Amino acid sequence: PAPAPAPTPAPINSVPNGWVSIVSKNSGKCIQVQSDSTASAAVLIQATCANIDSQKWKFSDAKAGYKIISKRSGLAMDVAGASTVDGGYLIQYPYYGTLNQNFVVLKTSDGYASIMCVYSRKMMDVTGVSKADGATIQQWQSNNGDNQKWSFIPTR
C-alpha cells in the first residue's frame, strides 16, 4: 500500500504584527526582493539578513489567509503566473486579491512556520535546499524540509 500523506500542520493562531524579516531555518538567510528592486515581477531570493527594506514584510488579512507586502516596494508576494507546479517561483506584484497572492501560515512541530500558497496548496521553499545568497524562493509540495520552515523577526 502507498504511504499515507503527511498530515497538514495546524494554522498558527496569529502572525506577527508590523514589519518582519522572514528567515529560513535551513540557511538563516532572509527573504529579499532580488537587487532591492521595486519593479513588478521582481523575483524573491534569500540573502544574508541586513535589516534593509527589501527584506521587510507585513502580513495583512486577505480573503483567504494573508497577503504579504514588501516594505520597499509596497508590492505583494505572488506565485508567478498563478503556477500550481513544483518550482513555480515567487515574485512581487501589485496586489489584486487573487489566491496565488494569498498565503496561510502553518505551525511546524519544531516551532517554526511553513507558508502555504492558498491557490496551489504548495509551500514556500528555498530552491535546492540552498544555503547560498541569491537562491530563489519557489513553491514546492510539502516535505517538512528545513528549507520550507521560517521564523519571523520583528523589524522597524
Secondary structure by P-SEA (a helix, b strand, c coil): ccccccccccccccccccbbbbbbccccccccccccccccbbbbbbcccccccccbbbbbbccccbbbbbccccbbbbcccccccccbbbbbcccccccccbbbbbbccccbbbbbccccccccccccccccccbbbbbbccccccccbbbbbbcc
